[in-house]
Amino acid sequence: MTVTQVRDLRRRLPKTYDHKRKVLSDISTVLSQHQCLEPVLERFVFNDGTAKTLINLTGTIKLFFNGKQYNIPVSLWLKESYPRTAPMCYLKPTREMVVVTSKHVNSNGEILMPYLDEWRHPQCDLHGLIQVMMTVFSEIPPLRMCLNPGDSSSAHEIQSFEQFSHVTLDIEDDLPYSEHNETIC
């Protein structure tokens, strides 16, 4: 993030933020290491219907899964009380992607991690959060590509990681089969 971008963001950051310097410092640190993220001021609508203009780090974070690099689109919303409160984090899948629900991602694409639940300033910050996301999502990717990207119904279909917890093998060798010999990996 250049000096000009920091000045521009400082001017545009709503006065409602309690700790503007810390917000700007953390954003600057993150953007210097994750160039695929950018700060954007947008309206966030809360579950109760209220809306506020918040800073949103939007873009992609890189991760490696099975030796390949993937770019995971995310949106990290900083509440006005940041850094005392954790960001609200969501996946931003493209039309060709489907959210894979797990203990770290719900069906709405909200990112759920102990790091967010146990957020304590100054031990926790944006850079640490992104590092945790990269580590966790490298183990269980939160998105997958749609099999039929043109089919709008499959683009919104949510798949659960738990659906892939075992494999069923066809019996082709005519040997006796016992259901008790199954192995769940």
Secondary structure, DSSP 8 states (H G I E B T S, - for coil): --HHHHHHHHHHS-TT-TTHHHHHHHHHHHHHH-TTEEEEEEEEE-TTS-EEEEEEEEEEEEEEETTEEEEEEEEEEE-TTTTSS--EEEE---TTEEEEEBTTB-TT-BB--HHHHT--TTT--HHHHHHHHHHHHHHS-SEEE-SSTT-HHHHS--EEGGGGS-------S-----GGG----
